[in-house]
Amino acid sequence: MKKNTKARLLLLLLILSGIYSLATTNILILNSYNPGLSWSDRELEGIYSVLKDEESINIYVEYLDSKRFGDDKSLNIFKEYFERKFSNFRFDVVIALDNNAFDFVLSNYESLFLGTPIVYAGINYYQEYDLSSLDFVSGIVEIHDIKETLELALNLHPNTENVYVIVDNQTKTGKLFKQEVENDVIPEFEDINFIFLSDSLDQIKQELDTPLQNSIVLLLAFSKDIYGNFYDYTEIEVYMGQFENLPIYVTSRAYMANNVVGGKITSAYDQGLKAGEIAKGLLSGVNIKELPRIYFPDNKYVFNFPQLERFGISTKSLPADSTIENKPPSFYENYPVIFWLIMILVPFSIIFIYVLREENLKLHSLLKELNQVKEEAQSYNEELTAANEQLTSYNEELISQNEEIQSNYQEIEQLNNKMINLLEIISELGNEELKEEDFFQKFLNTLIIEIPEADYGSVSIIEEDSWRFLAALGHDINGLNSLNLKKSYALRVENATVFDNINSVNEETMPQDVVILISKFTKPIKSTLLKAIKIDENRYLDVSLDIKEGSDEKFSEQSVRFFDSILNLAKMFFVNRIRTQEVKNAYATFSSKLSILAESHDENSKKHIYRVSELSAFFAEKLGLPKEQVERIRDFSPLHDVGKLFIPAEILNKPGKLNEKEWEEIKKHPLYADNLLEGSYFETAKKIALYHHERYDGNGYPFRLRGKQIPIEAQIVGLVDVYDALRSKRSYKEAFSHREAVDILLHGDNRTKPEHFNPKLLEILKRYEREIEELYKKYEE
C-alpha cells in the first residue's frame, strides 16, 4: 500500500513539473558590456520595466565584457563557456544589447541560436548590417543626432569658432562616431575649426583648461584611451564636471549630468523598454517575421536648466518640444498656502482700493470747490492787488538784468565755440593717419572762422630750394603748385606782420613773370597777415590770411595776437610728424636687420627677403587691400621666419633630411616669433610670423586654422614663401623653374596642394604669372 502511494506521488510531481516547464518561457539577455556600466544598466532597467511582473518568464543575463575583453581570443573563450553552460538548453527569445553582442549572436546563430527569434537594442550604425535579409531579427537601433545637436549648439552660441570633439579612437563605437563627424559633419561647417580629443583624459584636461576663445565641447563617447584604460560613462560624466566655463553638448542620455547643457538625446532606457515590448509580444505568439526589421528611436531635445542659466540661454530659443530638467520648483509648488492666500486676498484688495478711490475723488471735489471760494475772496482783496503792482515793477527790473546776462552769455558762447575749434585742432596733433594736407586745411579753416576779418588764406612749406602749398582757401592751390616756385621767392617773416599791398612785396622777391602767374591763381587781396614758422634749418612753414579787395575790414590787434599764438599748434604738428617718421624709419631699419639675421643660415638670404617683400606687396595690391595695409605687408613680410633665431644652427644648416624631432623643433619657430614681436607697431609682423604656415584647408601649423581664421597677411606671405622656396636651390633639391613652381601651386605634387591656399590668391598667381616672374628675376639679379 505504501509503495503504491509513493508511486502515485512521484507520478504527480512529474506531471506538475511538466506542466510548469510548458507554462514558463526563457529569455536570454546578452549584454555587450559589464555589470555596473551605466549605459547597459539603463538598457536592462528598460527591459525589466516591461517584463518584471511576468511570473512565467525566466530571465538569464550574460555579459561579454567586450569593452575590456573584446579581442577574438576572449570571444572564443566566451563561446566555449556559453556552449558548456547552456548545452541542451533552448531559449524562447534572445535579446542582444549593443553591437558587440549582436555581432556575436549573428556570427554564432547557426551553432548556438538557430531558430530562436533575436531582438536587438542599442545598435550603432545599423547600415553596416543587411537587416532586410535577416527574417529572424527585430529591434530598435541607436541613432545619435550629432549634426542636429551641433546645429542647435551653434545657433545658441553664434560666435563659436572652435568645436572640441571628445571621442575615443579605440572602440568600434568611438571610431564610427569619429568617422561620421569627419565625413558628414565637418564638410557642413566649413568656418568652424574642429579639434578631436581622442587620446587620454590628460589630453582633454590640457586642452579644456586653457581652451581657444569662442569654443564649445561636443562629448560623443570616451570609453577607452590610447593606453588601454577603460572608463565607464559615469566616470567620464563626473570628470567633465570640472570644465564649468565651456558649454558641453551631448547626444547620449548616459552623459546628461548637471554640468552638461544638453542636446538631441538618445536614451538607453527607452531602447531597453522597446526591446522588452518586442520580446513580450513574441512570447505572446507574435511571429517575428511579421514585425519590422528596424524600429527607429524618437530622440528628444533635453537640456539642464542650471547650465542654460549659466550660459545665458533663453528657453524661448530652444526647440518647442524640448524637455527642461533640474528646473527649480514654481512658487506654487514651494508655497501652496501662500499662493491661495494671495488668490483670495487680491480680489478683496482690489475692491477695497476701488472704494477708497471713490471716496478720494469725492474729497478732491470738495477741495476743488473750497479753492474756488478762496480765489473769489482773493479777487476782492485790494492789498493784494497793490502788492501785485509792486511785483510787476520788480519784474521789469529783472527783465532788464536778464537782457544784460543774455548779452554776456552770447560772448561766453562765442569764446566756448572758439575753444572747441582749438581743441579739435589739438586733438589731431598726434593723429599719425591724418595727412599733412588734410590737417593744414582743417587748421586754415579754423583760422578763417576765428579771425573774422579774414576772407582767404594759405599754408605753404619752404624746404631745400622749393616752395609749395599744403592748403588754401579761396585761392587755386592746384594752380599755385603747378608753378616752379623757388625758396628765394617766399617771404619769410618770423613775426606776425600785416602787409597792406602784398603784390608790391612779391615784386621785390620774385621775377615779374612769376608775380603775374601767382596773381592769376590768387584772389584780389586788400591786406595780408603773414608769419613764417621755422621748423628746422632747412624748413619753414608759411601761413597767411587775406582780406579781400574792396573790404572795409582790417586786422585788429586781438586777431594778430591770436594768429601769432595759434601758429605754435601748426609747428607742433609738423615737428611731431617729423619725429614720428624718424622713429618709423628706425623701426624699419631694425626690422630689416632682424629679418636678414633670421635668414643668415641661407647664403641667399637678402635676395629671399627682398623677393618675399615685393611679391607679397604685389599680391596684396592685386587683392585690393588698402594702400596702408599693402605697405605694412611690404615692410613686415621679411620677418616671417624671425622665429628661426631661436632654432639651433645645427638644425637650420643641416645638409641632409631632418629627422622627426628636428622637424618638430623647426615647426615651433612661429611660436618663438610670437614671443619676440611685441607691441602695436609689430602687429602685422606678428600675424605674418605666427600664421604663415597655416593652410587654407586646416592642415597647417601651429594651430591648424582654416579659411578666414587665418589673417589675410599670413595667407599672402604663406603662398609667396612656398613659391620662393620652390624657385630656390636647396641641399636636398634643385631649383624649379617659374613654370614648374606655378604648376605645383595650381595643381599640386606630393607635398604641396592647391587646397593649402586661398583660391583668390591662386587666381592672382594664374592671372599675373608673367609679372610675378619678372619681379622674381629683378630681385634675383
Phi, psi and omega in degrees: 000316179296322180297319179296321179296316179297320180295320179295318179298319180296318180296321180295319179296319179297319180296315181296319180294325177295317179297319181295318181294327177288329184279333183269153177233156185240130178240132173256126172255111180260110186263131181295333192246211187240157177300142180095347177286120191301323183297305183290330175299320178291325175299316179298320178300319178297318179295312182295332179297337179266321191258355189295332183268001181271099185291339184273006184249127171261125183250126177247132180241126177235145184243126174286332184055043190284342177292327180259331182225067185256011180281167184299321181298315180296321180294323178295321177296317179297321180297315179299317178299317183294317181298319182289320184290320187246028175294141182061027179233135183239134177261145178279328178213140173244127176253118180258120181260116176075169194300315187296320178293319180296318177300318181297317181296314182296320182293330185243023186298312184292327184272334186242329191230017187306130179085354181268130176293137183248126175248130180243159175209152176070031183272118175278146172050059182299343181298341179290340182258143174270072187294333182297337181267356183257092186280003179254010182236153170201150180172186183246130181272160178256115180243126177259118182277073184293311183298315181296319179296317181293319178301315179297316181300317181291329175291322179285335179234075189295344181269008184297132176243335185228140176236117174275119181256114180263109181203130181284160181243026184247324180269160180299316180299314180298317180298318180293319176301312182299319179296320179296317179298315183292320187272323189249336186260307185304317179299339180278347183229072187293334183273000182257137177267112181267130181237115182273131174246098190236353191273303189201169176295326178298319177297317180300314182295317181301319183283319187274343173294324178231071185286161171294154179297153176056056183238153170228169181240135174244104183266112183257298180195132176217095185250339185208131181265179185291348180264004178090003179286136181258141182229133174284159178302320182296322179299315180293321179301314179292319182299320182289347181296343182282344184262075188281344185268359179245132174291126183247128179243145183225165176240002184235138177299337183297335183255010186279069174271177184291340181273002180260135178293311179139207181158190175273110200257136169260139189246127176294320180299314181297322180291321176295320179300316180295320178298320178297320179297317179297315181298319180297320178296320179297321180291337180274000175117358178292137178275126184297334180293337181273353180270156173298146176292330187227133165248135181260141182286153175260080182294141183242151172282122181232138183221152175266121184299316180302323180287327175300317179293320182302318184259015173065037182262119179284140177295339179291338180274357181271159175304150189298326184265022183290148174258127180254117181258160177060028178281134181297149181297153180287169178302319181296319181294325181281320187227068182297323182295314180296323180301313182288328175299318179295317181299327180279318186285330184300312178301318178296323178296320180297316179297318181296316180297322180297314179298317180298322179295318179299317178295323179294322177296320178297316180297319178298322179296318179296319179296323179297317178297320179298319179295323178296318178297319180296318179296321178298321180294321181293330182296338180263005184273108184290326181296320178293326178297317179297319179297323179297322178295321179295320178297325178298320178297315178299323181296322178297321177296319180296323179297318179298315178296324180295323178296321179294317178298321180298319178297316178296323179298319180297320177296318179296321180297319178297316178297322179297317178297320179297319179296321180298315180298319180293320179296324177297319177296314182298322182297339182269356186298324182260011182280101183288338182281341184283129179289152180302316183297321181291319179298313184287335173292317177294321179297316180294319178300320179295318178301315181296323180289317187277340176251096193296338182287334189284142176248322181234180175179169177204157173232126180227163180235137179247115181214147185050242180243024183234162179221118181223159185261134178264328182204153178206149175228119183095320180271162182270098185291326179293319177296317180297319181283350175282346179276148177271080185272133181262162181301324184290342180286333189282147178265114183256100180246116188275357173242145179299120186227143178259128176246124182278342178217085185292332180297321180293325177293319180297325181296337179279336185250350185232154170297154184299320181295328177289320177302316181295317180294320180295318180296335179292329184255009178236153177285155176300132189239135174269313186213148183230134172255121192225143172207138176253127182256125180280118179271310173206195185295335186247000186225136173231145174253121185254118181240129180223144173239143186234141169260132185293154180296137180090356181281151176271356183283157169212154184291126178278163177298324179297319179294320180296316180296318179297317179301314183296324183285316188289341181294342176298330178295321179297318179295318179300318180299313184294316181295318179299319181295319180296315181293321177300316180296323178297318179297316179299319179298321179295317177298317182297317178297317178299317180299318181297314179297319181296319181293322178294321179296320180296330181259013186296341178289346183252123182295343181258025192297314183298316180298317180300317182298312183292323179295313180298320180298308184288319180294323178295318178296323179298312179297318181298319180294317180291336178282350177086021179289155178302152184302319181297321179292323177300315182293323177295322177294319177300317185288322192254350178299328178299342182272013186297329181251026184296337178295343179291349175300334182264001178271132180306140183298327182294334176282312182297325185262007182297126184286329184265194182285140180285143173280177186298319181295317179295321180294321178296325177293318177302320184291351179274352188297330174297324180291323176297322179296326180300322179284335185276319188266091181247156179099155184296331182298324184265020182301312180295317179300321180294318177300315183295311185293324185282328190240005188288349175260003172288151182242147188300332181268005177089009183258019180266196178216160010267353188247358181055042175288162181218152172055228185290351175293338181272125178304142185298328178300316181290325177299316182296308183295326178301317178293314182297321181297319178293317178301313182294323178296321178296322182284344187264147177279137178233168180295336183255002179200159172274161178288140174273153173286167177303315183297318180295318180297317179296319179298321180295317181292323183277330186239344175089162171217205184287348179241323187252137179232147177297337179292347180288345191234156176299125180304328179295322179291322177294326178294319176297317178302316182292320186284324186245030186296330178295312179298323180295320178297319180294319178299318180298314181298321182302315183269352170283326182278000000 
